[in-house]
């Protein structure tokens, strides 16, 4: 997946590489867990990439799980392509168009509430960036989910500690995320965000609680490329040819 992300980003001369590399294992675990992933089955589990700028991770997951042709990645950010910088719900496998940060969890609350009201059993998985904790809409949605006991909603928080213009702790202090969400009525679990099997096990673990679930995934932005890891600038920068070659040398496949 990381190799595909690098190839796709370099071909299109696009950024958001660090953000996509941060969630490879998270997206893999969601794809392993979500019923009907990559289909338009009405009863499929819903998957929402709230951090829409990491769309390359979603597209490459769809490819890895056989839901999208590998050649489709060659159209990334090209005119007329459904594979754009942010996910477009016209593409099968994208349940909601995202990109305006802080809105994805609201979509997740809405679809989870719809399932509850209709007596349906599909789950909703929402991948949230820690920078979206800056948004008031995120906290409003979290409070609603806790109050309504939306047990079919799972949010995976990509906690890599950085965002477009700085460290999240320096941009806006959030305090103890675990305590804050627990107080809003969520069941909170922490996990190594770069262990796909472990994340999948957490996502499939059944609970007797009626609470929505927050999985705090501790991750590294730019994971797998030494000169990108923990570096703010790789939120936006595209790679030069020499940087691309170095990144490929660091990939095992």
MOMOMO-V156785 format. One record per run of one state. SS is the DSSP state (@ for helix, = for strand, . for the rest). FROM is the first residue (numbers start at 1). TO is the last residue. Records with the same first field share a line. If there is no record, write none. Layout:
SS = FROM-TO  FROM-TO
//
This chain:
. = 1-1  13-16  23-23  34-45  50-51  65-69  76-103  119-123  135-135  148-152  160-161  164-165  172-176  184-186  193-195  205-212  219-231  236-240  250-253
@ = 2-12  17-22  24-33  52-64  70-75  104-118  130-134  136-147  168-171  177-183  196-204  232-235  241-249
= = 46-49  124-129  153-159  162-163  166-167  187-192  213-218
//
